[in-house]
Amino acid sequence: MKRIVILRLGHRPERDKRITTHVALTARAFGAEGILLASNDPSITRSVTQLCQRWGGEFYIRNDVKWKTEIKKWKSEGGKVCHLSMYGINLPDAVPSIREYEKLMIVVGAEKVPFEVYELADWNVAVGNQPHSEVAAVAVTLDRIAEDEPLKNEFKDAQLHVVPMDRGKKVIEKS
Ligand SMILES: C[S@@+](CC[C@H](N)C(=O)[O-])C[C@H]1O[C@@H](n2cnc3c(N)ncnc32)[C@H](O)[C@@H]1O
């Protein structure tokens, strides 16, 4: 199975809490193994970790990483790096080459991303060449590069399970 980690750059604690949390939850739901936050915001780490405990799986979050160190380390261990930017190669044209690799770091920004990221990345990939959101960009990318159906992912040791239904809401809680 492919190993995928998300690197979140430029998170501003005073304005990006909700969107960074959504990037993390989307990454988890669509099959990434973890997220690295290149800013110091322990409240994000706390809320994502708590959610993971209830909803299961082994997703991790690391706070306050040094982005350049993480990119270089990942590459030195044979990993590839895909930076998501609306200026890049459109995703459908990049998917075949990305799928050839087993270890992938996906980098997403918030504010302007340092140009060095564009240079260090193996691919600068656009999820369509129009501006939108890092949450959408992560979701569509993980869905397009997946080998199995990401919407059928199972999460180990979950306390909460949704019972899918036509109408209404049913959640089973295991003690
Ligand atoms: C809301 S955008 C802001 C980008 C910033 N203004 C800049 O020029 O770099 C935040 C992040 O969403 C992601 N993003 C937004 N639109 C995208 C697209 N069409 N394709 C890929 N990623 C996108 C990128 O990772 C980007 O860094």
The ligand as an SDF file (V2000), in Angstrom:
LIG
                    3D

 27 29  0  0  0  0  0  0  0  0999 V2000
   -6.1300   29.1350   -0.7930 C   0  0  0  0  0  0  0  0  0  0  0  0
   -4.6170   28.7480   -1.5810 S   0  0  0  0  0  0  0  0  0  0  0  0
   -3.6140   30.2230   -1.4460 C   0  0  0  0  0  0  0  0  0  0  0  0
   -2.3760   30.2030   -2.3090 C   0  0  0  0  0  0  0  0  0  0  0  0
   -1.5000   31.4680   -2.2590 C   0  0  0  0  0  0  0  0  0  0  0  0
   -2.2730   32.6590   -2.4270 N   0  0  0  0  0  0  0  0  0  0  0  0
   -0.4040   31.3700   -3.3250 C   0  0  0  0  0  0  0  0  0  0  0  0
   -0.4420   32.1150   -4.2900 O   0  0  0  0  0  0  0  0  0  0  0  0
    0.4720   30.5050   -3.1770 O   0  0  0  0  0  0  0  0  0  0  0  0
   -3.9170   27.6670   -0.3810 C   0  0  0  0  0  0  0  0  0  0  0  0
   -3.4280   26.3840   -0.9250 C   0  0  0  0  0  0  0  0  0  0  0  0
   -4.4810   25.6720   -1.5470 O   0  0  0  0  0  0  0  0  0  0  0  0
   -3.9530   24.7960   -2.5250 C   0  0  0  0  0  0  0  0  0  0  0  0
   -4.6520   25.0500   -3.7960 N   0  0  0  0  0  0  0  0  0  0  0  0
   -5.5520   26.0100   -4.0620 C   0  0  0  0  0  0  0  0  0  0  0  0
   -6.0020   25.9080   -5.3300 N   0  0  0  0  0  0  0  0  0  0  0  0
   -5.3630   24.8480   -5.8710 C   0  0  0  0  0  0  0  0  0  0  0  0
   -5.3980   24.2180   -7.1480 C   0  0  0  0  0  0  0  0  0  0  0  0
   -6.1670   24.6600   -8.1360 N   0  0  0  0  0  0  0  0  0  0  0  0
   -4.6110   23.1540   -7.3360 N   0  0  0  0  0  0  0  0  0  0  0  0
   -3.8230   22.6720   -6.3540 C   0  0  0  0  0  0  0  0  0  0  0  0
   -3.7530   23.2250   -5.1360 N   0  0  0  0  0  0  0  0  0  0  0  0
   -4.5110   24.2940   -4.8960 C   0  0  0  0  0  0  0  0  0  0  0  0
   -2.4440   25.0850   -2.6140 C   0  0  0  0  0  0  0  0  0  0  0  0
   -1.7400   24.1110   -1.8810 O   0  0  0  0  0  0  0  0  0  0  0  0
   -2.3370   26.4680   -1.9620 C   0  0  0  0  0  0  0  0  0  0  0  0
   -1.0760   26.6820   -1.3990 O   0  0  0  0  0  0  0  0  0  0  0  0
  1  2  1  0
  2  3  1  0
  2 10  1  0
  3  4  1  0
  4  5  1  0
  5  6  1  0
  5  7  1  0
  7  8  2  0
  7  9  1  0
 10 11  1  0
 11 12  1  0
 11 26  1  0
 12 13  1  0
 13 14  1  0
 13 24  1  0
 14 15  1  0
 14 23  1  0
 15 16  2  0
 16 17  1  0
 17 18  1  0
 17 23  2  0
 18 19  1  0
 18 20  2  0
 20 21  1  0
 21 22  2  0
 22 23  1  0
 24 25  1  0
 24 26  1  0
 26 27  1  0
M  CHG  2   2   1   9  -1
M  END
$$$$
